[in-house]
Amino acid sequence: MLSKASSTTLGILCGMGAGALWGLVFLAPELAQDFSPLLLTIGRYIAYGVISVLLIAPRWQVLRAAMTGREWLALAWLALAGNTLYYIFLSSAVQMGGIAMTSLVIGFLPVAVTLIGSRAHGAVPLMRLLPSLLCCAAGAVCIGWQALAVPAQSPITQLVGLLCAVGALVSWTIYAVGNRHWLEKLGAVSAQDWNLLTGVVTGAQALLLIPVALVLDHTHHDAAAWMRFAGVSIGVAVVASIVGNALWNRMSRLLPLTLVGQMILFETLFALIYGFVWEQRWPTVLEAAAFVLICVGVISCISAHRTQVEPH
């Protein structure tokens, strides 16, 4: 049995790992830019579903016996909010508004989740988290100021991209809170099995989207483009959905919700780093300031929680 301090340390490391892997998701729409967000979503989650089915097959009978209709319903809406809708919104935002602008909005996730988590019994008082939240918000504003000052697209396209990013923010906030709730309730299902079950349901949802994509998308792609699309889809499914989600679920069982919210900042940081490497440039002054503010915010939040668990 881990002590509270050890659980916090392990949870933070899992959160950092998940953020490093999830940050790669922001590159996927750039790597397969000639494919629509809907097709990118279908490709990623069909791959996620197939891999999940293969990995969970040996334990399927045991897990099915441990699941009721309520758990399957929860998986359905969690898969929709945290995977299907979120990735459609995210891919659209990256393609229309750029990685930096999308990172801005996603950077507000910790604020939303932490504010919700602060209402839980035994949570760190909100006033103690205020410095962390202010640093997080200031860092996100720096990123947004930089992104909106030099729009990569027309103003209307940029606005639609911003709205898509807000949609991603809302859908993933719902997922983060709901997923944490169900992981607490389900003691008989491991964090990794819950991730794989989510993958099975998400894959089924992706299959249902294929007819929609056939109606809406008439773009012709050659064999090389489809091979690149398949490679990106499988890569994102393995790295982000299988491994990244497993680390996130493990972290969600180790950390309080107020600290869980802060861990998403690592996705923002790594997404920016990958974006700079992809664009082959150094960060601007505003982007560097955002880096520092976000790091200070995370360290401040961790410090507040360490103080909470230390014996008096």
Beta strands, then each sheet from edge to edge (+ up, - down):
end
